[in-house]
Amino acid sequence: MIETILSGFFFWFIVVTNIASDRFGYQNFSDLDAEAQLQKINDNPKRFKTGFMLILIEHVGIICLTLTLFFAFNSYSIILAVVWAVSRTIEALIQIFYKKSYWQLTSIAQEYSKAGDSEKTALEDTALTILITKNTVFTVAQVLFSIGTLAYSVLFATSTGVPDIIGWFGIVAGSIYGLGSAIKLVKADFKVLWSIGGLLILIFELVIGGWLLFSPLI
C-alpha cells in the first residue's frame, strides 16, 4: 500500500514542481531568442537558478515515481513494468545529464553583459545552440515519457488496481501526446496536437495521482 500512496504523491509532486519551475521562468520548450534569454538571466539570475533547481528536482521525482510504480504494480505485468521503468528513467536521466550544458547559460549571460558587439554575436550563437539542443532533448524525452505513460495506462486499464476508465483515459492522452511529440521532432513549429495532448496528460496525472494517493486510505 505504501508504494501506491507514494506513487500518487510523486505524480502530484512532479506536476507541482513543473508548474513552480515555470513560475520562476524555466521553459520546458525554450524560446530561441538567445539575446532575450541571456538578458532575462542577467536581469534576475537568482530567478533563473531557482527555476533550474526546481526542474532538476522534478526530474528526480520522475525517477522516484518510476520506482514506486514498479514496486506497486509489477506483479500485474512485469513486461509493462519494465517498459515504463526503462523509458521513464531514461527520460529523466537524459534531461538531468543535459542540464549541465543549460547551466552554462548563467556564465554566458555574465560574459554577455560585459562583451562588445562582436563578442556578443559569438555568445548569442553559443546560447542558441544550447537552447536548440535543450528543446530537442526535451522533445525526445517526451516521446519516452509517452511510451512509459502508455505502458502503465495499459496496465491500469487491464488490471484491478485502478478504475478502467482512468487507464483508458491515460492511453488516449499518452497516444495523442506521444504522436504530437514525434511530429514535433520533425516539425518543431507544429504544436497543436502536442498542446492538446499536454493538457490531457495534465488531467490524467492529477486524476491518477489523486486516486493512488487517497484510494488506499478510504
C-alpha positions in Angstrom: 0.0 0.0 0.0 2.8 2.4 0.8 4.2 2.1 -2.8 0.8 3.0 -4.2 0.4 6.1 -1.9 4.0 7.2 -2.7 3.2 6.8 -6.5 0.2 9.1 -6.1 2.3 11.6 -4.2 5.0 11.7 -6.8 2.5 12.2 -9.6 1.3 15.3 -7.9 4.9 16.3 -6.8 6.1 16.2 -10.4 3.1 18.4 -11.6 3.7 20.9 -8.8 7.4 21.2 -9.3 7.0 21.5 -13.0 4.5 24.4 -12.6 6.7 26.0 -9.9 9.7 26.0 -12.2 7.6 27.6 -14.9 6.6 30.4 -12.5 10.3 31.0 -11.9 10.9 31.4 -15.7 12.0 27.9 -16.7 10.6 26.9 -20.1 10.3 23.2 -20.9 10.4 24.3 -24.6 12.6 27.4 -24.7 12.1 30.5 -26.8 15.0 30.6 -29.3 15.6 34.4 -29.0 19.1 34.0 -27.5 19.6 37.7 -26.8 16.3 37.9 -24.9 17.1 34.8 -22.9 20.6 36.0 -21.9 19.2 39.4 -20.9 16.5 37.8 -18.8 19.0 35.7 -16.9 21.1 38.8 -16.3 18.1 40.7 -15.1 17.4 38.1 -12.4 20.0 35.3 -12.1 18.5 34.1 -8.8 15.2 33.5 -10.5 16.9 31.5 -13.3 18.8 29.4 -10.7 15.6 28.7 -8.7 13.7 27.6 -11.8 16.7 25.4 -12.7 16.8 23.7 -9.3 13.0 23.1 -9.3 13.1 21.4 -12.7 16.1 19.2 -11.5 14.0 18.2 -8.5 11.1 17.4 -10.9 13.4 15.1 -12.9 14.5 13.3 -9.7 10.8 13.0 -8.8 10.3 11.1 -12.1 12.8 8.5 -11.2 11.2 8.1 -7.7 7.8 7.7 -9.4 9.2 5.1 -11.7 10.5 3.0 -8.8 7.4 3.3 -6.6 5.1 2.4 -9.6 7.3 -0.5 -10.4 7.1 -1.9 -6.9 3.3 -1.2 -6.6 2.2 -2.7 -10.0 4.9 -5.0 -11.5 3.0 -8.1 -10.2 0.3 -7.4 -12.8 2.7 -7.3 -15.8 6.4 -7.4 -15.5 6.8 -6.7 -19.2 4.8 -3.4 -19.0 6.6 -2.5 -15.7 10.0 -2.9 -17.3 8.9 -0.8 -20.3 7.8 2.1 -18.2 10.7 1.8 -15.8 13.3 1.9 -18.6 11.6 4.6 -20.7 10.8 7.0 -17.9 14.2 6.5 -16.2 16.0 7.3 -19.5 13.6 10.3 -19.9 14.7 11.7 -16.6 18.4 10.9 -16.9 18.9 12.4 -20.3 17.3 15.6 -19.1 19.4 15.7 -15.9 22.6 15.0 -18.0 21.9 17.8 -20.4 21.2 20.3 -17.7 24.9 20.8 -17.1 25.0 22.5 -20.5 21.9 24.6 -19.8 23.5 25.8 -16.6 26.3 27.3 -18.7 23.9 30.0 -19.7 24.5 31.7 -16.3 28.2 32.2 -17.1 27.5 33.1 -20.7 24.9 35.7 -19.6 27.5 37.3 -17.3 30.1 37.4 -20.1 27.4 38.8 -22.5 26.6 41.7 -20.2 30.3 42.9 -20.4 31.1 41.9 -24.0 31.5 44.1 -27.1 29.3 43.8 -30.2 31.5 41.2 -31.9 31.8 39.0 -28.8 28.1 39.3 -28.1 27.3 37.7 -31.5 29.5 34.7 -30.7 27.9 34.3 -27.2 24.5 34.5 -28.7 25.4 31.7 -31.2 26.6 29.6 -28.3 23.5 30.2 -26.3 21.3 29.5 -29.3 23.0 26.1 -29.8 22.4 25.2 -26.1 18.7 26.2 -26.4 18.1 24.3 -29.6 19.7 21.2 -28.2 17.7 21.6 -25.0 14.5 21.7 -27.0 15.5 18.6 -29.0 16.4 16.7 -25.8 13.1 17.7 -24.2 11.1 16.5 -27.2 12.9 13.2 -27.3 12.3 12.8 -23.6 8.6 13.4 -24.2 8.4 10.6 -26.7 10.0 8.3 -23.9 7.5 9.8 -21.4 4.6 8.9 -23.7 5.9 5.3 -24.1 6.1 5.0 -20.3 2.7 6.6 -19.8 1.1 4.2 -22.3 2.7 1.2 -20.6 1.3 1.9 -17.2 -2.0 3.2 -18.6 -2.5 -0.2 -20.4 -1.7 -1.9 -17.1 -4.2 0.3 -15.3 -6.9 -0.4 -18.0 -6.4 -4.1 -17.8 -5.8 -4.7 -14.1 -8.0 -4.4 -11.0 -5.8 -1.9 -9.1 -7.2 1.2 -10.8 -10.6 2.0 -12.4 -10.6 1.1 -16.1 -11.7 4.5 -17.2 -8.6 6.1 -15.8 -6.4 3.7 -17.6 -8.2 4.2 -20.9 -8.0 8.0 -20.5 -4.3 7.6 -20.0 -4.0 5.6 -23.2 -5.8 8.3 -25.2 -3.8 11.1 -23.6 -0.4 9.3 -23.9 -1.1 8.4 -27.6 -2.1 11.9 -28.6 0.9 13.5 -26.7 3.3 10.9 -28.0 2.2 11.5 -31.6 2.4 15.2 -31.1 5.9 14.9 -29.6 7.1 12.6 -32.5 5.8 15.1 -35.1 7.4 18.0 -33.2 10.8 16.2 -33.6 10.4 16.6 -37.4 8.4 19.9 -37.5 9.2 22.0 -34.4 6.5 24.6 -35.1 3.7 22.1 -35.1 2.3 22.4 -31.6 -1.5 21.9 -31.8 -1.5 18.1 -31.2 1.3 18.4 -28.7 -0.6 21.1 -26.7 -3.8 19.2 -26.7 -2.0 16.0 -25.6 -0.2 18.0 -22.9 -3.5 19.2 -21.4 -4.9 15.7 -21.4 -1.7 14.4 -19.8 -2.0 17.0 -17.0 -5.6 16.0 -16.3 -4.6 12.3 -16.3 -1.7 12.8 -13.9 -3.8 14.8 -11.5 -6.6 12.2 -11.5 -4.4 9.1 -11.3 -2.2 10.8 -8.7 -5.3 11.6 -6.6 -6.6 8.0 -6.9 -3.3 6.3 -6.0 -2.8 8.8 -3.1 -6.2 8.6 -1.4 -7.9 5.3 -2.5 -5.8 3.1 -0.2 -6.8 5.3 2.7 -10.6 5.0 2.1 
